[in-house]
Amino acid sequence: MIFNRFTRTAGFLFLTALAGLGVSSCTKDTDGSPQIKPGNPAVTALSPDSAAGGALVTLTGTGLGDIRSIVFEKGNVPAGFQSTLNTENALIFRVPADVLGGNQNIIFTNSAGNTVTVPFKALAYPTVASVSNYNFTKGTVLTLTGNNFDDVTAVAIADSVKGISDAATVVSKTKTQLVVQMPATTLTRGTLSITNSTGRMRTKQEFVNLDKVYQIFTDAYGTGYQDGSWGDAAAVTTKEFASGTASVGKNFQKGNWHLIAFANWSASAIPYSADYTYVTGWIKGASADYSLYLTTDAGKAGFGDFVDKNKIDVKAGVWNYFKIKLSDMDFWVAGKTLKQVGFRIQGPDKQDETFYFDDILLVK
């Protein structure tokens, strides 16, 4: 009797397991999306109806649970979304980062191929990541690298405080690059105003009009200036330049504390003026990263001293742009005449190093 009861129990468990396997084998594999039959989707609202790349958008209506594709009409740019979060009445997605700006439709498609389109304005303002130069004269061609330039309609050098805006010429444009030719302007410095189908923006980068600044060195020494370097003499060269056609190079010898100096011993040397705001320039780095110290004979420290707040970090092998407020450094004491501007290095210790300097300017 005990044996029979054991046999019946084991047989019952075996049949139960088989039944379980049968039910399991009939269960449909899914991707986790709601198991909703495709229908004809209809839209009640889209919120917001305009946004930039990365913004979260909510679509509400009926028949939305089976949506499998979201595409922005301009350029057929797809939007990523989690279908597992769909409901019959709501769908959440993000505007793609590479969306093309302007008015367009968003096309929603379900697994049966049924679609619904909703109007949307993609906000894709121009953004500027880098520029070929910060200095210009009339006719200078600048290359801007960034995003959303393909539908740019206008560019201008502008100063909102002074109420001046002078139109530049768009030479060429792609999605990520904009080339412009600069106009004649009365501005000493200003930002670029760039307009596309989304709207207008102002660059964070500021651009300097070479014709309106005090030139210490551009393609040649400024009026009254000459080489006053310590150690090896500096030499003007046309082989290296950040803009224009030339720069000035200086060899800093190993084991010596050399200095490149721009010296003005003439009557054109300028007395102190509080109107000057910035010192700017380009330095091409040597074989390794170094720090150069800007020094003047009009500061509190003596000419050739190393003052921490005058330090400029220079990356190796590339042109480095610097723009420093005079009020943030030891540059010019009221009442003094500026006759010497120099750049000094501590070392180099391993080998001789050559740096190049271009567009050394004082800017109001």
C-alpha positions in Angstrom: 0.0 0.0 0.0 2.8 2.4 0.8 4.4 1.5 -2.5 1.2 2.2 -4.4 0.7 5.6 -2.7 4.3 6.6 -3.6 3.7 5.6 -7.3 0.5 7.5 -7.6 2.1 10.7 -6.0 5.1 10.5 -8.3 2.9 10.1 -11.3 0.8 13.1 -10.3 3.9 15.3 -10.0 5.2 14.2 -13.4 1.9 15.0 -15.1 1.9 18.4 -13.4 5.4 19.2 -14.7 4.4 18.2 -18.2 1.4 20.5 -18.1 3.6 23.3 -16.9 6.0 22.8 -19.7 3.1 22.8 -22.2 1.8 26.1 -20.9 5.3 27.6 -20.9 5.9 26.5 -24.5 2.8 28.4 -25.6 3.8 31.7 -24.0 4.9 34.3 -26.6 8.4 35.8 -26.3 8.3 39.6 -26.2 10.6 42.6 -25.9 8.8 43.7 -22.9 6.5 46.1 -24.8 2.9 46.2 -23.8 1.0 43.5 -25.6 -1.5 45.8 -27.3 -2.9 45.1 -30.8 -2.0 47.7 -33.4 -4.8 50.1 -34.3 -5.2 53.5 -35.8 -3.3 55.9 -33.5 -4.9 59.3 -32.8 -3.3 62.3 -31.1 -4.8 64.6 -28.4 -1.7 66.7 -27.6 2.0 67.0 -27.9 3.8 68.7 -25.0 5.9 70.8 -25.5 5.3 71.5 -29.2 8.8 73.0 -29.6 12.0 72.0 -28.0 15.8 71.5 -28.5 17.7 68.3 -28.8 17.6 66.2 -25.6 14.3 67.6 -24.4 11.6 65.2 -23.1 8.3 65.2 -25.0 5.0 63.6 -24.2 2.4 62.5 -26.8 -1.1 61.8 -25.6 -4.1 60.3 -27.4 -5.4 56.8 -28.2 -3.9 53.7 -29.9 -0.4 54.7 -28.9 0.7 51.5 -27.1 2.0 49.8 -30.2 4.1 52.6 -31.6 7.4 51.2 -32.8 9.0 54.1 -34.7 9.4 57.9 -34.2 11.0 59.9 -36.9 11.5 63.7 -37.3 10.7 64.6 -40.8 13.6 66.9 -41.7 16.4 64.6 -42.7 14.5 61.5 -41.4 16.1 61.7 -38.0 14.9 58.9 -35.7 14.1 59.5 -32.0 15.1 56.9 -29.5 12.4 55.8 -26.9 11.6 52.9 -24.6 8.6 51.0 -26.1 8.3 49.2 -22.7 7.1 52.5 -21.2 4.3 53.0 -23.8 0.7 53.0 -22.7 -2.4 53.0 -24.8 -2.8 56.7 -24.1 0.7 58.1 -23.6 4.1 58.0 -25.2 7.3 59.6 -23.8 10.4 60.3 -26.0 13.3 62.7 -26.4 14.1 65.0 -29.2 17.2 63.6 -30.9 20.5 65.5 -30.3 21.1 65.7 -34.1 17.6 67.0 -34.9 17.5 69.5 -37.8 16.0 72.9 -36.7 12.7 74.4 -37.9 9.1 73.5 -38.4 8.5 69.9 -39.4 6.3 66.8 -38.7 7.1 64.0 -36.3 5.9 60.7 -37.8 4.8 57.9 -35.4 4.4 54.4 -36.8 3.0 51.2 -35.2 3.8 47.6 -36.0 1.0 47.4 -38.6 2.5 50.4 -40.5 -0.2 52.8 -39.4 1.1 56.3 -38.9 0.1 59.6 -37.4 1.9 62.9 -37.9 2.2 65.8 -35.5 3.6 69.3 -36.2 6.6 70.3 -34.2 9.2 73.1 -34.1 12.7 71.8 -33.5 14.9 74.4 -31.7 18.4 74.1 -33.1 20.2 77.3 -32.4 23.7 77.6 -33.8 26.5 76.7 -31.4 30.1 77.6 -31.8 32.7 75.3 -30.2 35.9 76.7 -31.7 37.1 79.4 -34.2 40.0 79.7 -36.5 40.9 83.2 -35.1 39.7 85.8 -32.7 41.3 88.7 -34.6 40.1 90.2 -37.9 40.3 93.1 -40.4 38.0 93.9 -43.2 37.9 90.9 -45.5 39.3 88.4 -43.0 37.8 84.9 -43.5 37.0 83.1 -40.2 36.0 79.4 -39.9 33.6 78.5 -37.1 33.2 74.9 -35.9 30.1 73.8 -34.0 26.6 72.7 -34.9 23.4 73.8 -36.7 25.0 76.0 -39.3 23.4 74.5 -42.4 20.4 76.8 -42.3 22.2 80.0 -41.2 20.7 83.1 -43.0 22.7 86.0 -41.4 25.9 86.7 -39.5 27.0 90.1 -38.1 29.7 91.5 -35.8 27.7 93.3 -33.1 27.8 95.1 -29.8 24.3 95.4 -28.2 25.4 98.1 -25.8 26.7 100.4 -28.5 23.8 99.4 -30.8 26.2 98.5 -33.7 25.7 95.6 -36.0 27.7 95.2 -39.2 26.8 92.3 -41.5 29.4 89.7 -42.4 29.2 87.6 -45.6 28.5 83.8 -45.4 31.1 82.1 -47.6 30.0 78.5 -47.0 28.0 76.5 -44.5 27.5 72.9 -43.5 25.9 71.3 -40.4 29.1 71.6 -38.4 31.1 74.4 -40.1 30.4 78.0 -41.0 32.8 80.2 -43.0 32.3 83.9 -42.9 34.1 87.0 -44.3 34.3 89.9 -41.9 33.1 93.4 -42.7 34.5 96.8 -42.1 33.3 98.1 -38.7 33.9 100.8 -36.2 33.8 98.3 -33.4 37.0 97.6 -31.5 35.6 94.2 -30.4 32.3 92.4 -30.5 30.5 89.0 -30.6 29.0 87.4 -33.7 25.3 87.4 -34.1 24.2 84.3 -36.0 20.7 83.7 -37.2 19.2 80.4 -38.5 15.6 79.0 -38.9 15.3 78.6 -35.1 16.4 82.1 -34.2 19.3 84.3 -33.4 22.1 83.7 -30.9 25.3 85.5 -29.8 28.7 83.8 -29.6 30.4 83.6 -26.3 33.6 84.1 -28.2 34.6 87.8 -28.7 36.4 89.0 -31.8 38.9 91.9 -32.0 39.3 94.4 -34.8 43.0 94.7 -35.5 42.6 98.1 -37.0 41.2 99.5 -33.7 43.8 98.2 -31.2 47.3 99.0 -30.1 49.6 96.7 -32.0 52.8 95.5 -30.3 53.3 92.8 -33.0 51.2 91.5 -35.9 53.0 90.5 -39.1 55.8 92.9 -38.0 56.8 94.9 -35.0 54.3 97.7 -34.1 55.2 101.4 -34.5 58.4 102.1 -32.4 58.9 98.5 -31.4 61.9 96.3 -31.9 63.5 93.1 -30.5 64.9 93.6 -27.0 65.2 89.9 -26.1 67.6 88.4 -23.6 69.9 85.7 -24.8 69.3 84.6 -28.5 67.7 87.3 -30.6 64.1 86.9 -31.7 63.5 86.7 -35.5 60.4 87.4 -37.7 59.5 84.3 -39.8 56.9 83.6 -42.5 57.1 79.9 -41.9 54.8 80.0 -38.8 51.9 82.3 -38.0 48.5 82.2 -36.3 47.1 84.8 -38.7 48.3 87.1 -41.5 51.7 86.1 -43.0 54.3 86.1 -40.2 55.1 85.6 -36.5 58.2 86.2 -34.4 60.2 83.2 -33.0 62.5 83.0 -30.0 64.9 80.2 -29.0 65.0 79.8 -25.2 68.4 78.0 -24.5 68.7 75.0 -22.2 69.7 76.0 -18.7 69.2 79.7 -19.1 66.3 81.9 -18.2 65.9 83.6 -21.6 63.2 86.2 -22.3 61.6 87.5 -25.5 61.1 91.3 -25.3 59.1 93.7 -27.4 60.8 97.0 -26.7 59.7 100.6 -27.6 62.3 103.2 -26.7 60.8 105.8 -28.9 58.4 108.7 -28.3 55.6 106.4 -29.5 55.7 104.4 -26.2 52.4 104.8 -24.5 51.7 106.3 -21.1 49.2 104.6 -18.8 45.6 104.6 -19.9 42.7 103.1 -18.0 40.9 102.6 -21.3 42.9 99.5 -22.1 41.2 96.4 -20.9 42.9 93.3 -22.3 46.2 92.0 -23.5 45.7 89.3 -26.1 47.9 87.2 -28.4 48.9 83.9 -29.8 51.8 81.6 -28.7 52.8 78.5 -30.5 54.1 75.9 -28.1 57.4 74.0 -28.1 58.1 70.3 -27.8 56.4 70.0 -24.4 53.8 71.9 -22.3 55.4 74.9 -20.6 54.3 78.0 -18.7 55.4 81.4 -19.9 55.3 84.5 -17.7 54.2 87.8 -19.2 56.2 90.7 -17.9 56.4 94.4 -18.4 58.5 97.4 -17.2 55.3 99.2 -16.2 54.1 96.7 -13.6 54.9 96.6 -9.8 57.4 93.8 -10.2 60.6 94.4 -12.1 60.9 93.5 -15.8 61.7 89.8 -16.1 60.2 88.7 -12.8 58.0 85.7 -12.5 54.5 86.7 -11.3 52.0 83.9 -10.8 49.0 85.8 -12.0 50.8 86.6 -15.2 51.4 83.0 -16.0 50.2 81.6 -19.3 50.0 77.8 -19.8 51.2 76.9 -23.4 50.3 73.6 -24.9 53.0 71.9 -27.0 53.1 72.2 -30.7 49.9 74.2 -31.2 48.9 77.8 -31.3 47.5 78.9 -28.0 45.3 82.0 -27.7 45.3 84.1 -24.5 43.2 87.0 -23.5 43.8 88.4 -20.0 42.2 91.4 -18.2 44.9 93.9 -17.3 43.1 94.3 -13.9 43.7 90.6 -13.2 47.5 90.8 -13.6 50.5 92.9 -12.8 50.8 94.7 -16.1 50.5 98.4 -15.8 50.7 100.8 -12.8 49.0 104.2 -13.2 51.5 106.9 -14.2 54.0 104.6 -15.8 54.8 104.5 -19.5 54.8 101.1 -21.1 58.1 100.5 -23.0 58.7 96.8 -22.7 56.5 93.7 -22.9 58.1 90.3 -22.6 57.5 86.5 -22.1 59.9 84.6 -19.8 60.3 80.9 -19.1 61.7 79.1 -16.1 64.2 76.8 -17.8 64.1 75.0 -20.1 66.0 72.3 -18.3 66.3 69.4 -20.9 66.9 71.1 -24.2 66.6 74.3 -26.2 62.9 75.2 -26.9 61.5 77.6 -29.6 58.2 79.5 -29.2 56.4 81.7 -31.8 54.4 84.8 -31.0 51.7 86.5 -33.1 49.2 89.3 -32.8 50.4 90.7 -29.4 47.8 93.4 -28.8 46.4 95.8 -26.2 42.6 96.1 -26.5 40.3 98.8 -25.2 
